[in-house]
Amino acid sequence: MAKVSVGLRGWRFDEAEIFTDEGELRPLDEIPEEPRERLVRLVSLVEEPCDVCYLEHGDEAINRCNQARVVYGEPHGEVLLCAEHESDFIYWFREAGGSDHKGTVEFGDTFHEWVAAGNGPPEGYAAVEHVDEDPDELPDPPDQTEIQRRVEAGFDGDRIDIRALAGEDADADDRVGTDDVDDAGVDLSTDYPSNR
């Protein structure tokens, strides 16, 4: 079974698990749980900057950051890297104890702390040589809108009454209305930061 990367190098998928024979992405409910979780996570990662670049430049100079090209680690504990900084990660993983954190949610944070402390590979340390048949032609994962559409495709819209589950009476007079939200000063139009 062929292994493929999608969107970013690093995370490898069994091609038959995520693509149909026609090369289309399978419906999400047909993709096994672990690859599905990685695929959905990739949607929010493909446009992100390299973590090392971001640690160097921050939000104030984010335009100086290279876009990530590779991902290592587990979902929500991953490390995103550009080609220039992949050797930093490889050195940390192989020579500076990074492999001790493999498979943990702290994996990414531990690497970030190591970089933020001023660590890096010695001069001339070589990164991994990747053999890509066509490195610029990785298939793109579906965008967030497409993922949401696929998640909602089988959703029948049933509502759960938490009060009834708790044994309380769900009186119409107890429901929160538009006036209650206005009185509370809640701004529902606020954009909240994403998880990255």
N, CA and C atoms as an extended XYZ file, in Angstrom:
588
Properties=species:S:1:pos:R:3:atomname:S:1:resname:S:1:resid:I:1 pbc="F F F"
N         0.853       -1.176        0.000 N   MET     1
C         0.000        0.000        0.000 CA  MET     1
C         0.902        1.243        0.000 C   MET     1
N         0.679        2.174       -0.938 N   ALA     2
C         1.513        3.364       -1.062 CA  ALA     2
C         1.229        4.342        0.073 C   ALA     2
N         2.291        4.994        0.548 N   LYS     3
C         2.165        6.031        1.574 CA  LYS     3
C         2.300        7.379        0.891 C   LYS     3
N         1.444        8.325        1.276 N   VAL     4
C         1.480        9.652        0.681 CA  VAL     4
C         1.409       10.712        1.760 C   VAL     4
N         1.986       11.868        1.464 N   SER     5
C         1.817       13.053        2.305 CA  SER     5
C         0.764       13.923        1.639 C   SER     5
N         0.047       14.670        2.450 N   VAL     6
C        -1.000       15.560        1.941 CA  VAL     6
C        -0.760       16.944        2.530 C   VAL     6
N        -0.625       17.952        1.671 N   GLY     7
C        -0.479       19.326        2.130 CA  GLY     7
C         0.899       19.654        2.655 C   GLY     7
N         1.412       18.887        3.587 N   LEU     8
C         2.743       19.053        4.175 CA  LEU     8
C         3.443       17.700        4.175 C   LEU     8
N         4.754       17.700        3.997 N   ARG     9
C         5.511       16.457        4.147 CA  ARG     9
C         5.533       16.086        5.623 C   ARG     9
N         5.785       14.852        5.910 N   GLY    10
C         5.937       14.417        7.298 CA  GLY    10
C         4.907       13.391        7.689 C   GLY    10
N         3.659       13.813        7.832 N   TRP    11
C         2.613       12.854        8.154 CA  TRP    11
C         2.310       12.058        6.892 C   TRP    11
N         2.385       10.741        7.017 N   ARG    12
C         2.183        9.853        5.869 CA  ARG    12
C         0.862        9.097        6.053 C   ARG    12
N         0.146        8.959        4.979 N   PHE    13
C        -1.147        8.282        4.984 CA  PHE    13
C        -1.099        7.099        4.029 C   PHE    13
N        -1.806        6.021        4.378 N   ASP    14
C        -1.999        4.938        3.420 CA  ASP    14
C        -2.956        5.471        2.362 C   ASP    14
N        -2.481        5.516        1.143 N   GLU    15
C        -3.247        6.134        0.061 CA  GLU    15
C        -4.652        5.552       -0.045 C   GLU    15
N        -4.781        4.234        0.070 N   ALA    16
C        -6.084        3.579       -0.075 CA  ALA    16
C        -7.044        3.938        1.056 C   ALA    16
N        -6.518        4.362        2.221 N   GLU    17
C        -7.387        4.722        3.340 CA  GLU    17
C        -8.042        6.082        3.158 C   GLU    17
N        -7.374        6.983        2.432 N   ILE    18
C        -7.928        8.340        2.343 CA  ILE    18
C        -8.405        8.733        0.947 C   ILE    18
N        -7.961        7.998       -0.085 N   PHE    19
C        -8.385        8.320       -1.451 CA  PHE    19
C        -9.137        7.158       -2.072 C   PHE    19
N       -10.107        7.488       -2.923 N   THR    20
C       -10.819        6.469       -3.692 CA  THR    20
C        -9.928        6.036       -4.856 C   THR    20
N       -10.344        5.024       -5.586 N   ASP    21
C        -9.602        4.573       -6.768 CA  ASP    21
C        -9.518        5.660       -7.836 C   ASP    21
N       -10.460        6.609       -7.798 N   GLU    22
C       -10.474        7.708       -8.761 CA  GLU    22
C        -9.604        8.880       -8.313 C   GLU    22
N        -8.966        8.744       -7.142 N   GLY    23
C        -8.089        9.806       -6.641 CA  GLY    23
C        -8.805       10.897       -5.874 C   GLY    23
N       -10.079       10.697       -5.559 N   GLU    24
C       -10.849       11.665       -4.779 CA  GLU    24
C       -10.719       11.332       -3.296 C   GLU    24
N       -10.809       12.360       -2.459 N   LEU    25
C       -10.778       12.145       -1.018 CA  LEU    25
C       -12.027       11.380       -0.592 C   LEU    25
N       -11.834       10.354        0.203 N   ARG    26
C       -12.961        9.560        0.687 CA  ARG    26
C       -13.834       10.415        1.616 C   ARG    26
N       -15.123       10.069        1.766 N   PRO    27
C       -15.944       10.724        2.788 CA  PRO    27
C       -15.293       10.502        4.160 C   PRO    27
N       -15.362       11.503        5.035 N   LEU    28
C       -14.679       11.421        6.328 CA  LEU    28
C       -15.083       10.196        7.136 C   LEU    28
N       -16.351        9.800        7.076 N   ASP    29
C       -16.772        8.652        7.877 CA  ASP    29
C       -16.241        7.328        7.349 C   ASP    29
N       -15.614        7.339        6.171 N   GLU    30
C       -14.986        6.132        5.629 CA  GLU    30
C       -13.491        6.077        5.929 C   GLU    30
N       -12.941        7.151        6.454 N   ILE    31
C       -11.509        7.205        6.762 CA  ILE    31
C       -11.320        6.768        8.210 C   ILE    31
N       -10.397        5.844        8.485 N   PRO    32
C       -10.170        5.410        9.868 CA  PRO    32
C        -9.845        6.594       10.788 C   PRO    32
N       -10.116        6.428       12.074 N   GLU    33
C       -10.048        7.532       13.035 CA  GLU    33
C        -8.707        8.276       13.058 C   GLU    33
N        -7.587        7.552       13.176 N   GLU    34
C        -6.289        8.235       13.291 CA  GLU    34
C        -5.941        9.048       12.042 C   GLU    34
N        -6.015        8.467       10.839 N   PRO    35
C        -5.727        9.307        9.673 CA  PRO    35
C        -6.737       10.436        9.491 C   PRO    35
N        -7.993       10.202        9.871 N   ARG    36
C        -9.006       11.259        9.766 CA  ARG    36
C        -8.641       12.429       10.677 C   ARG    36
N        -8.205       12.130       11.910 N   GLU    37
C        -7.812       13.185       12.848 CA  GLU    37
C        -6.641       13.997       12.284 C   GLU    37
N        -5.647       13.313       11.718 N   ARG    38
C        -4.501       14.010       11.135 CA  ARG    38
C        -4.916       14.862        9.930 C   ARG    38
N        -5.771       14.300        9.095 N   LEU    39
C        -6.223       15.012        7.904 CA  LEU    39
C        -6.984       16.280        8.277 C   LEU    39
N        -7.891       16.169        9.228 N   VAL    40
C        -8.657       17.334        9.675 CA  VAL    40
C        -7.716       18.367       10.306 C   VAL    40
N        -6.741       17.923       11.074 N   ARG    41
C        -5.775       18.850       11.686 CA  ARG    41
C        -4.936       19.554       10.619 C   ARG    41
N        -4.575       18.841        9.558 N   LEU    42
C        -3.781       19.438        8.481 CA  LEU    42
C        -4.451       20.659        7.874 C   LEU    42
N        -5.779       20.642        7.837 N   VAL    43
C        -6.521       21.766        7.264 CA  VAL    43
C        -6.119       23.075        7.930 C   VAL    43
N        -5.913       23.052        9.240 N   SER    44
C        -5.561       24.288        9.947 CA  SER    44
C        -4.058       24.554        9.970 C   SER    44
N        -3.245       23.632        9.435 N   LEU    45
C        -1.798       23.793        9.499 CA  LEU    45
C        -1.144       24.203        8.183 C   LEU    45
N        -1.752       23.897        7.053 N   VAL    46
C        -1.066       24.064        5.769 CA  VAL    46
C        -0.662       25.495        5.446 C   VAL    46
N        -1.324       26.480        5.983 N   GLU    47
C        -0.984       27.877        5.693 CA  GLU    47
C        -0.173       28.524        6.815 C   GLU    47
N         0.158       27.764        7.845 N   GLU    48
C         0.856       28.320        9.011 CA  GLU    48
C         2.343       28.530        8.736 C   GLU    48
N         2.964       29.445        9.491 N   PRO    49
C         4.406       29.663        9.337 CA  PRO    49
C         5.213       28.571       10.040 C   PRO    49
N         6.454       28.479        9.665 N   CYS    50
C         7.415       27.604       10.342 CA  CYS    50
C         7.506       28.032       11.800 C   CYS    50
N         7.515       27.067       12.720 N   ASP    51
C         7.584       27.383       14.149 CA  ASP    51
C         8.881       28.106       14.525 C   ASP    51
N        10.012       27.692       13.941 N   VAL    52
C        11.293       28.315       14.272 CA  VAL    52
C        11.309       29.752       13.757 C   VAL    52
N        10.840       29.971       12.540 N   CYS    53
C        10.737       31.337       12.005 CA  CYS    53
C         9.856       32.186       12.913 C   CYS    53
N         8.732       31.624       13.339 N   TYR    54
C         7.804       32.367       14.184 CA  TYR    54
C         8.452       32.722       15.521 C   TYR    54
N         9.218       31.798       16.090 N   LEU    55
C         9.913       32.093       17.346 CA  LEU    55
C        10.944       33.206       17.157 C   LEU    55
N        11.548       33.278       15.982 N   GLU    56
C        12.532       34.327       15.686 CA  GLU    56
C        11.883       35.683       15.446 C   GLU    56
N        10.768       35.702       14.716 N   HIS    57
C        10.190       36.966       14.256 CA  HIS    57
C         8.913       37.387       14.970 C   HIS    57
N         8.129       36.437       15.468 N   GLY    58
C         6.888       36.754       16.171 CA  GLY    58
C         5.824       37.356       15.272 C   GLY    58
N         4.722       37.776       15.898 N   ASP    59
C         3.598       38.364       15.169 CA  ASP    59
C         3.967       39.669       14.480 C   ASP    59
N         4.849       40.451       15.135 N   GLU    60
C         5.169       41.774       14.587 CA  GLU    60
C         5.912       41.708       13.253 C   GLU    60
N         6.570       40.599       12.953 N   ALA    61
C         7.265       40.445       11.668 CA  ALA    61
C         6.931       39.096       11.043 C   ALA    61
N         5.669       38.708       11.170 N   ILE    62
C         5.262       37.386       10.672 CA  ILE    62
C         5.471       37.261        9.167 C   ILE    62
N         5.470       38.391        8.464 N   ASN    63
C         5.703       38.359        7.020 CA  ASN    63
C         7.110       37.872        6.674 C   ASN    63
N         8.024       37.880        7.644 N   ARG    64
C         9.384       37.388        7.419 CA  ARG    64
C         9.496       35.882        7.629 C   ARG    64
N         8.437       35.266        8.129 N   CYS    65
C         8.434       33.821        8.387 CA  CYS    65
C         8.197       33.047        7.097 C   CYS    65
N         8.917       31.950        6.956 N   ASN    66
C         8.671       31.032        5.842 CA  ASN    66
C         7.430       30.207        6.144 C   ASN    66
N         6.696       29.857        5.110 N   GLN    67
C         5.555       28.968        5.286 CA  GLN    67
C         6.073       27.567        5.590 C   GLN    67
N         5.390       26.879        6.487 N   ALA    68
C         5.762       25.508        6.834 CA  ALA    68
C         5.633       24.603        5.622 C   ALA    68
N         6.557       23.652        5.516 N   ARG    69
C         6.536       22.659        4.435 CA  ARG    69
C         6.500       21.234        4.967 C   ARG    69
N         6.765       21.081        6.288 N   VAL    70
C         6.837       19.741        6.871 CA  VAL    70
C         6.240       19.781        8.274 C   VAL    70
N         5.623       18.672        8.687 N   VAL    71
C         5.035       18.550       10.017 CA  VAL    71
C         5.558       17.268       10.659 C   VAL    71
N         5.946       17.376       11.928 N   TYR    72
C         6.378       16.223       12.720 CA  TYR    72
C         5.585       16.212       14.015 C   TYR    72
N         5.461       15.044       14.628 N   GLY    73
C         4.765       14.931       15.900 CA  GLY    73
C         3.338       14.459       15.727 C   GLY    73
N         2.584       14.572       16.799 N   GLU    74
C         1.190       14.142       16.823 CA  GLU    74
C         0.274       15.359       16.738 C   GLU    74
N        -0.964       15.177       16.260 N   PRO    75
C        -1.901       16.303       16.201 CA  PRO    75
C        -2.010       17.024       17.542 C   PRO    75
N        -1.930       18.328       17.500 N   HIS    76
C        -2.004       19.254       18.639 CA  HIS    76
C        -0.731       19.247       19.488 C   HIS    76
N         0.283       18.507       19.064 N   GLY    77
C         1.591       18.532       19.705 CA  GLY    77
C         2.655       18.562       18.630 C   GLY    77
N         2.266       19.038       17.443 N   GLU    78
C         3.130       18.958       16.273 CA  GLU    78
C         4.124       20.112       16.187 C   GLU    78
N         5.096       19.917       15.311 N   VAL    79
C         6.107       20.925       14.991 CA  VAL    79
C         5.992       21.196       13.495 C   VAL    79
N         5.909       22.474       13.128 N   LEU    80
C         5.840       22.882       11.727 CA  LEU    80
C         7.158       23.526       11.346 C   LEU    80
N         7.701       23.118       10.202 N   LEU    81
C         9.033       23.600        9.809 CA  LEU    81
C         9.106       23.944        8.333 C   LEU    81
N         9.952       24.920        8.025 N   CYS    82
C        10.303       25.196        6.638 CA  CYS    82
C        11.547       24.355        6.325 C   CYS    82
N        11.940       24.316        5.056 N   ALA    83
C        13.106       23.518        4.655 CA  ALA    83
C        14.368       24.002        5.367 C   ALA    83
N        14.498       25.306        5.561 N   GLU    84
C        15.689       25.891        6.199 CA  GLU    84
C        15.848       25.452        7.650 C   GLU    84
N        14.745       25.283        8.370 N   HIS    85
C        14.825       24.963        9.800 CA  HIS    85
C        14.576       23.495       10.132 C   HIS    85
N        14.379       22.666        9.133 N   GLU    86
C        14.159       21.250        9.411 CA  GLU    86
C        15.380       20.628       10.097 C   GLU    86
N        16.578       21.104        9.751 N   SER    87
C        17.786       20.546       10.381 CA  SER    87
C        17.824       20.854       11.885 C   SER    87
N        17.242       21.982       12.319 N   ASP    88
C        17.161       22.287       13.755 CA  ASP    88
C        16.392       21.183       14.467 C   ASP    88
N        15.256       20.828       13.879 N   PHE    89
C        14.423       19.793       14.467 CA  PHE    89
C        15.123       18.437       14.461 C   PHE    89
N        15.711       18.084       13.329 N   ILE    90
C        16.375       16.776       13.209 CA  ILE    90
C        17.487       16.657       14.249 C   ILE    90
N        18.267       17.717       14.423 N   TYR    91
C        19.329       17.693       15.427 CA  TYR    91
C        18.731       17.513       16.822 C   TYR    91
N        17.719       18.309       17.149 N   TRP    92
C        17.075       18.210       18.467 CA  TRP    92
C        16.544       16.794       18.687 C   TRP    92
N        15.896       16.220       17.682 N   PHE    93
C        15.290       14.910       17.818 CA  PHE    93
C        16.337       13.813       17.971 C   PHE    93
N        17.386       13.881       17.162 N   ARG    94
C        18.398       12.809       17.158 CA  ARG    94
C        19.467       12.973       18.230 C   ARG    94
N        19.904       14.195       18.471 N   GLU    95
C        21.104       14.435       19.292 CA  GLU    95
C        20.846       15.128       20.631 C   GLU    95
N        19.697       15.793       20.779 N   ALA    96
C        19.489       16.608       21.984 CA  ALA    96
C        18.310       16.130       22.823 C   ALA    96
N        17.960       14.871       22.710 N   GLY    97
C        16.932       14.294       23.575 CA  GLY    97
C        15.503       14.451       23.105 C   GLY    97
N        15.304       15.000       21.927 N   GLY    98
C        13.945       15.191       21.434 CA  GLY    98
C        13.166       13.905       21.268 C   GLY    98
N        13.854       12.824       20.905 N   SER    99
C        13.160       11.545       20.693 CA  SER    99
C        12.519       11.021       21.983 C   SER    99
N        12.988       11.507       23.141 N   ASP   100
C        12.386       11.098       24.417 CA  ASP   100
C        10.937       11.562       24.534 C   ASP   100
N        10.553       12.556       23.744 N   HIS   101
C         9.211       13.139       23.827 CA  HIS   101
C         8.300       12.670       22.696 C   HIS   101
N         8.798       11.752       21.884 N   LYS   102
C         8.035       11.237       20.752 CA  LYS   102
C         6.687       10.687       21.218 C   LYS   102
N         5.640       11.066       20.492 N   GLY   103
C         4.312       10.558       20.797 CA  GLY   103
C         3.579       11.278       21.906 C   GLY   103
N         4.181       12.305       22.500 N   THR   104
C         3.526       13.037       23.584 CA  THR   104
C         2.948       14.344       23.065 C   THR   104
N         1.968       14.869       23.781 N   VAL   105
C         1.381       16.162       23.422 CA  VAL   105
C         2.394       17.281       23.666 C   VAL   105
N         3.345       17.059       24.570 N   GLU   106
C         4.360       18.071       24.902 CA  GLU   106
C         5.484       18.140       23.865 C   GLU   106
N         5.461       17.253       22.901 N   PHE   107
C         6.505       17.155       21.888 CA  PHE   107
C         6.825       18.517       21.273 C   PHE   107
N         5.823       19.175       20.715 N   GLY   108
C         6.029       20.473       20.072 CA  GLY   108
C         6.503       21.529       21.049 C   GLY   108
N         5.870       21.597       22.223 N   ASP   109
C         6.255       22.605       23.223 CA  ASP   109
C         7.701       22.419       23.664 C   ASP   109
N         8.121       21.182       23.817 N   THR   110
C         9.492       20.908       24.252 CA  THR   110
C        10.488       21.367       23.198 C   THR   110
N        10.182       21.120       21.933 N   PHE   111
C        11.044       21.609       20.858 CA  PHE   111
C        11.064       23.136       20.840 C   PHE   111
N         9.916       23.757       20.982 N   HIS   112
C         9.838       25.225       20.978 CA  HIS   112
C        10.661       25.823       22.122 C   HIS   112
N        10.593       25.218       23.301 N   GLU   113
C        11.386       25.696       24.454 CA  GLU   113
C        12.879       25.567       24.163 C   GLU   113
N        13.280       24.474       23.531 N   TRP   114
C        14.688       24.245       23.193 CA  TRP   114
C        15.176       25.331       22.237 C   TRP   114
N        14.377       25.631       21.212 N   VAL   115
C        14.744       26.677       20.240 CA  VAL   115
C        14.754       28.042       20.918 C   VAL   115
N        13.735       28.342       21.721 N   ALA   116
C        13.629       29.647       22.386 CA  ALA   116
C        14.793       29.885       23.344 C   ALA   116
N        15.403       28.814       23.848 N   ALA   117
C        16.553       28.945       24.753 CA  ALA   117
C        17.839       29.217       23.976 C   ALA   117
N        17.739       29.363       22.658 N   GLY   118
C        18.916       29.687       21.844 CA  GLY   118
C        19.663       28.487       21.307 C   GLY   118
N        19.100       27.324       21.441 N   ASN   119
C        19.756       26.108       20.948 CA  ASN   119
C        19.556       25.944       19.448 C   ASN   119
N        20.441       25.189       18.857 N   GLY   120
C        20.357       24.881       17.439 CA  GLY   120
C        21.410       23.863       17.075 C   GLY   120
N        21.394       23.402       15.850 N   PRO   121
C        22.389       22.410       15.428 CA  PRO   121
C        23.745       23.073       15.216 C   PRO   121
N        24.809       22.297       15.292 N   PRO   122
C        26.126       22.868       14.993 CA  PRO   122
C        26.218       23.253       13.514 C   PRO   122
N        27.104       24.162       13.207 N   GLU   123
C        27.316       24.612       11.827 CA  GLU   123
C        27.530       23.421       10.907 C   GLU   123
N        26.817       23.399        9.790 N   GLY   124
C        26.994       22.347        8.798 CA  GLY   124
C        26.207       21.079        9.046 C   GLY   124
N        25.398       21.054       10.126 N   TYR   125
C        24.603       19.854       10.403 CA  TYR   125
C        23.591       19.677        9.272 C   TYR   125
N        23.571       18.507        8.662 N   ALA   126
C        22.717       18.263        7.491 CA  ALA   126
C        21.350       17.744        7.897 C   ALA   126
N        20.332       18.240        7.216 N   ALA   127
C        18.967       17.759        7.434 CA  ALA   127
C        18.765       16.451        6.681 C   ALA   127
N        17.601       15.912        6.785 N   VAL   128
C        17.240       14.686        6.088 CA  VAL   128
C        17.118       14.980        4.599 C   VAL   128
N        17.625       14.072        3.790 N   GLU   129
C        17.434       14.185        2.336 CA  GLU   129
C        16.122       13.498        1.998 C   GLU   129
N        15.185       14.261        1.467 N   HIS   130
C        13.888       13.700        1.093 CA  HIS   130
C        13.918       13.317       -0.375 C   HIS   130
N        13.340       12.177       -0.672 N   VAL   131
C        13.226       11.741       -2.059 CA  VAL   131
C        11.753       11.867       -2.422 C   VAL   131
N        11.435       12.945       -3.119 N   ASP   132
C        10.063       13.191       -3.541 CA  ASP   132
C         9.995       13.066       -5.050 C   ASP   132
N         8.984       12.335       -5.512 N   GLU   133
C         8.819       12.235       -6.958 CA  GLU   133
C         8.470       13.588       -7.548 C   GLU   133
N         7.638       14.344       -6.865 N   ASP   134
C         7.250       15.676       -7.325 CA  ASP   134
C         6.956       16.512       -6.088 C   ASP   134
N         7.982       17.077       -5.424 N   PRO   135
C         7.812       17.716       -4.125 CA  PRO   135
C         6.841       18.882       -4.106 C   PRO   135
N         6.622       19.555       -5.232 N   ASP   136
C         5.707       20.695       -5.241 CA  ASP   136
C         4.274       20.291       -5.563 C   ASP   136
N         4.037       19.003       -5.732 N   GLU   137
C         2.716       18.552       -6.130 CA  GLU   137
C         2.046       17.683       -5.071 C   GLU   137
N         2.264       17.981       -3.786 N   LEU   138
C         1.544       17.246       -2.755 CA  LEU   138
C         0.064       17.580       -2.900 C   LEU   138
N        -0.808       16.596       -2.795 N   PRO   139
C        -2.230       16.922       -2.878 CA  PRO   139
C        -2.632       17.805       -1.701 C   PRO   139
N        -3.540       18.733       -1.954 N   ASP   140
C        -4.018       19.625       -0.902 CA  ASP   140
C        -5.104       18.936       -0.106 C   ASP   140
N        -5.099       19.132        1.212 N   PRO   141
C        -6.219       18.612        1.989 CA  PRO   141
C        -7.436       19.486        1.698 C   PRO   141
N        -8.638       19.013        1.993 N   PRO   142
C        -9.813       19.854        1.781 CA  PRO   142
C        -9.737       21.062        2.713 C   PRO   142
N       -10.357       22.181        2.310 N   ASP   143
C       -10.324       23.357        3.177 CA  ASP   143
C       -11.317       23.189        4.322 C   ASP   143
N       -11.292       24.136        5.266 N   GLN   144
C       -12.120       24.044        6.465 CA  GLN   144
C       -13.611       23.982        6.116 C   GLN   144
N       -14.027       24.724        5.098 N   THR   145
C       -15.428       24.718        4.691 CA  THR   145
C       -15.843       23.343        4.201 C   THR   145
N       -14.979       22.697        3.413 N   GLU   146
C       -15.274       21.370        2.899 CA  GLU   146
C       -15.329       20.345        4.038 C   GLU   146
N       -14.389       20.444        4.989 N   ILE   147
C       -14.411       19.535        6.149 CA  ILE   147
C       -15.722       19.717        6.914 C   ILE   147
N       -16.116       20.967        7.164 N   GLN   148
C       -17.360       21.241        7.901 CA  GLN   148
C       -18.570       20.677        7.139 C   GLN   148
N       -18.584       20.859        5.818 N   ARG   149
C       -19.684       20.339        5.000 CA  ARG   149
C       -19.766       18.819        5.132 C   ARG   149
N       -18.600       18.163        5.110 N   ARG   150
C       -18.584       16.702        5.205 CA  ARG   150
C       -19.000       16.221        6.590 C   ARG   150
N       -18.616       16.963        7.627 N   VAL   151
C       -19.006       16.590        8.989 CA  VAL   151
C       -20.517       16.721        9.150 C   VAL   151
N       -21.077       17.793        8.582 N   GLU   152
C       -22.506       18.051        8.737 CA  GLU   152
C       -23.369       17.213        7.798 C   GLU   152
N       -22.771       16.587        6.792 N   ALA   153
C       -23.534       15.853        5.779 CA  ALA   153
C       -24.452       14.802        6.399 C   ALA   153
N       -23.997       14.102        7.410 N   GLY   154
C       -24.819       13.063        8.019 CA  GLY   154
C       -25.515       13.501        9.291 C   GLY   154
N       -25.428       14.784        9.628 N   PHE   155
C       -26.001       15.286       10.876 CA  PHE   155
C       -27.485       15.547       10.693 C   PHE   155
N       -28.325       14.937       11.541 N   ASP   156
C       -29.768       15.078       11.374 CA  ASP   156
C       -30.345       16.253       12.155 C   ASP   156
N       -29.539       16.961       12.916 N   GLY   157
C       -29.998       18.177       13.573 CA  GLY   157
C       -30.742       17.971       14.871 C   GLY   157
N       -30.707       16.787       15.472 N   ASP   158
C       -31.387       16.575       16.747 CA  ASP   158
C       -30.770       17.465       17.813 C   ASP   158
N       -31.618       18.026       18.649 N   ARG   159
C       -31.146       18.878       19.737 CA  ARG   159
C       -31.182       18.067       21.026 C   ARG   159
N       -30.262       18.343       21.889 N   ILE   160
C       -30.206       17.673       23.190 CA  ILE   160
C       -30.585       18.689       24.242 C   ILE   160
N       -31.559       18.353       25.046 N   ASP   161
C       -31.973       19.241       26.128 CA  ASP   161
C       -31.211       18.836       27.387 C   ASP   161
N       -30.199       19.604       27.717 N   ILE   162
C       -29.336       19.285       28.859 CA  ILE   162
C       -30.119       19.346       30.157 C   ILE   162
N       -31.070       20.270       30.235 N   ARG   163
C       -31.870       20.376       31.465 CA  ARG   163
C       -32.684       19.101       31.693 C   ARG   163
N       -33.246       18.566       30.619 N   ALA   164
C       -34.029       17.340       30.754 CA  ALA   164
C       -33.132       16.186       31.183 C   ALA   164
N       -31.912       16.140       30.634 N   LEU   165
C       -30.969       15.095       31.039 CA  LEU   165
C       -30.592       15.216       32.506 C   LEU   165
N       -30.567       16.465       33.004 N   ALA   166
C       -30.213       16.704       34.400 CA  ALA   166
C       -31.416       16.563       35.318 C   ALA   166
N       -32.587       16.307       34.724 N   GLY   167
C       -33.784       16.128       35.537 CA  GLY   167
C       -34.459       17.433       35.890 C   GLY   167
N       -34.074       18.526       35.233 N   GLU   168
C       -34.685       19.825       35.511 CA  GLU   168
C       -35.772       20.099       34.491 C   GLU   168
N       -36.674       20.993       34.846 N   ASP   169
C       -37.743       21.401       33.949 CA  ASP   169
C       -37.217       22.471       33.003 C   ASP   169
N       -37.384       22.270       31.707 N   ALA   170
C       -36.904       23.230       30.712 CA  ALA   170
C       -38.053       24.142       30.320 C   ALA   170
N       -38.385       25.067       31.182 N   ASP   171
C       -39.467       26.026       31.007 CA  ASP   171
C       -39.136       27.026       29.911 C   ASP   171
N       -40.098       27.399       29.111 N   ALA   172
C       -39.872       28.397       28.051 CA  ALA   172
C       -39.452       29.731       28.657 C   ALA   172
N       -39.923       30.040       29.873 N   ASP   173
C       -39.569       31.308       30.527 CA  ASP   173
C       -38.101       31.357       30.932 C   ASP   173
N       -37.449       30.199       31.058 N   ASP   174
C       -36.049       30.134       31.472 CA  ASP   174
C       -35.075       30.265       30.316 C   ASP   174
N       -35.556       30.232       29.086 N   ARG   175
C       -34.665       30.261       27.933 CA  ARG   175
C       -34.014       31.632       27.775 C   ARG   175
N       -32.790       31.604       27.313 N   VAL   176
C       -32.051       32.841       27.075 CA  VAL   176
C       -32.500       33.413       25.740 C   VAL   176
N       -32.862       34.683       25.755 N   GLY   177
C       -33.306       35.345       24.533 CA  GLY   177
C       -32.319       36.412       24.098 C   GLY   177
N       -32.632       37.049       22.977 N   THR   178
C       -31.770       38.093       22.423 CA  THR   178
C       -31.586       39.235       23.411 C   THR   178
N       -32.660       39.618       24.112 N   ASP   179
C       -32.561       40.709       25.095 CA  ASP   179
C       -31.609       40.351       26.232 C   ASP   179
N       -31.634       39.064       26.657 N   ASP   180
C       -30.735       38.622       27.728 CA  ASP   180
C       -29.280       38.741       27.299 C   ASP   180
N       -29.001       38.380       26.052 N   VAL   181
C       -27.634       38.463       25.530 CA  VAL   181
C       -27.197       39.920       25.448 C   VAL   181
N       -28.111       40.789       24.949 N   ASP   182
C       -27.795       42.224       24.865 CA  ASP   182
C       -27.520       42.809       26.246 C   ASP   182
N       -28.358       42.448       27.231 N   ASP   183
C       -28.194       42.955       28.597 CA  ASP   183
C       -26.892       42.479       29.231 C   ASP   183
N       -26.436       41.296       28.840 N   ALA   184
C       -25.206       40.744       29.416 CA  ALA   184
C       -23.960       41.353       28.794 C   ALA   184
N       -24.120       42.116       27.713 N   GLY   185
C       -22.962       42.748       27.070 CA  GLY   185
C       -22.103       41.776       26.280 C   GLY   185
N       -22.692       40.662       25.851 N   VAL   186
C       -21.952       39.667       25.082 CA  VAL   186
C       -21.921       40.102       23.619 C   VAL   186
N       -20.727       40.164       23.047 N   ASP   187
C       -20.579       40.548       21.641 CA  ASP   187
C       -20.381       39.280       20.821 C   ASP   187
N       -21.440       38.830       20.166 N   LEU   188
C       -21.387       37.589       19.399 CA  LEU   188
C       -20.670       37.746       18.066 C   LEU   188
N       -20.324       38.979       17.699 N   SER   189
C       -19.620       39.187       16.428 CA  SER   189
C       -18.112       39.168       16.595 C   SER   189
N       -17.625       38.969       17.807 N   THR   190
C       -16.198       38.961       18.066 CA  THR   190
C       -15.527       37.762       17.422 C   THR   190
N       -14.404       38.005       16.760 N   ASP   191
C       -13.582       36.919       16.226 CA  ASP   191
C       -12.616       36.490       17.314 C   ASP   191
N       -12.650       35.236       17.676 N   TYR   192
C       -11.757       34.723       18.701 CA  TYR   192
C       -10.545       34.076       18.051 C   TYR   192
N        -9.397       34.085       18.715 N   PRO   193
C        -8.198       33.475       18.105 CA  PRO   193
C        -8.381       31.987       17.909 C   PRO   193
N        -7.706       31.483       16.880 N   SER   194
C        -7.752       30.051       16.608 CA  SER   194
C        -6.827       29.327       17.573 C   SER   194
N        -6.737       28.005       17.433 N   ASN   195
C        -5.912       27.196       18.331 CA  ASN   195
C        -4.432       27.291       17.984 C   ASN   195
N        -4.032       28.046       16.988 N   ARG   196
C        -2.622       28.218       16.633 CA  ARG   196
C        -2.275       29.668       16.689 C   ARG   196
